[in-house]
């Protein structure tokens, strides 16, 4: 955390920012190691140039913050208290006046925006903190990478469970429940997002919702899931065949796999995100399925399951060593099938290390 504080402090000095006010669970965790989802209650972290930071959280979570390693001041408040008066007082003890601050503009709601102005009427300018924090979070430390690798191992295990649970007549939700039950028995308390198990034509919806559709012979079954380990996410997609599939389904699968491998091969420091996306997209388009690949190639991964950057065909950002992101091309043909193959990768000096290991060659489950 010391390096993170130093980086943000230097940025605030360069921009002449009096303090940075963070309110998202993920960014508060990034700087404090304290994870909290207080629902409608205020969670905030105040970062200063040359003063110690201040954490704001419900009083009932103060001990949790201390146990997480937070060693600085905490403004705790009850459900009948307004924390803004205490925030105003604590800041006044550190700063004679407040003219310029930074906030998470993508996260801060209008009510809290107004509360900031009320508490600090001298504010003349409010900057966005997202760009700087995105850059900090984009490059992972060795410690972060170690945790993400562990999360990826559990994601591989979850796919293994899912494949073992496939049976004719069993529903998507029954398979999903078995996956999460087995993970929880192993101590995995949280998924990165709502687990997806989609069979047959349901797989043609990129963000489909699992239901009571039974699995049948000849179906392609799509799994998309991830787990959280020590605050960090994994994200994997595998599509497998339940019994023998037809030639069109096989062609779709082979095209997605070829595209995914091409994007992995193109990934290395100094290469633009757009180049990685197009490496996969061009293969899918040349095979005649361009209109059926409707989303970006991938996204950054870490504390949030969707982090900066977004790997699109128009993003000129250059890859850096230490980045972690997903590569997940897909083809979704309505009423036929959907196939997506997704890996989590880490950018090394010369290429990428693939963190998700479950086989990608077509698995035929009998």
Number of C-alpha atoms within 10 A of each C-alpha: 10 8 9 15 17 13 14 20 20 14 15 23 14 10 13 13 20 21 25 25 21 25 21 19 19 20 22 21 16 18 19 23 19 22 17 17 12 12 8 6 13 17 20 20 24 20 23 23 20 14 13 13 19 21 24 24 23 19 14 12 16 19 11 14 20 16 12 14 12 18 14 12 13 18 19 17 20 12 10 6 11 11 18 18 12 16 19 14 11 14 20 13 9 13 12 7 14 17 15 18 23 21 19 20 16 10 11 14 11 10 8 13 13 11 13 17 13 14 16 17 12 12 16 11 11 17 14 15 20 18 10 14 17 15 11 14 22 22 20 19 11 10 8 17 19 12 18 29 21 19 26 28 16 21 28 24 18 25 24 14 18 23 22 13 15 20 16 14 12 15 21 25 19 18 24 23 15 16 23 21 14 15 20 13 9 10 10 16 13 16 20 21 16 13 19 23 28 33 28 22 17 26 30 23 17 20 11 12 15 20 16 11 16 16 21 18 16 16 24 31 27 28 28 23 24 26 29 26 22 13 21 22 26 33 28 26 28 25 27 24 24 23 15 15 15 9 9 11 20 15 12 21 25 15 23 26 24 15 26 28 16 19 23 21 13 19 25 21 18 13 16 21 26 19 21 26 29 22 22 28 28 15 19 25 16 10 13 11 19 15 11 16 20 13 14 19 27 23 20 24 26 26 23 19 21 17 17 21 20 20 25 21 18 14 15 13 16 13 21 18 18 20 23 29 27 27 29 27 29 32 26 22 19 13 12 15 24 27 30 27 24 24 24 26 23 24 21 16 11 11 18 21 14 17 22 24 14 18 11 16 12 14 15 15 16 11
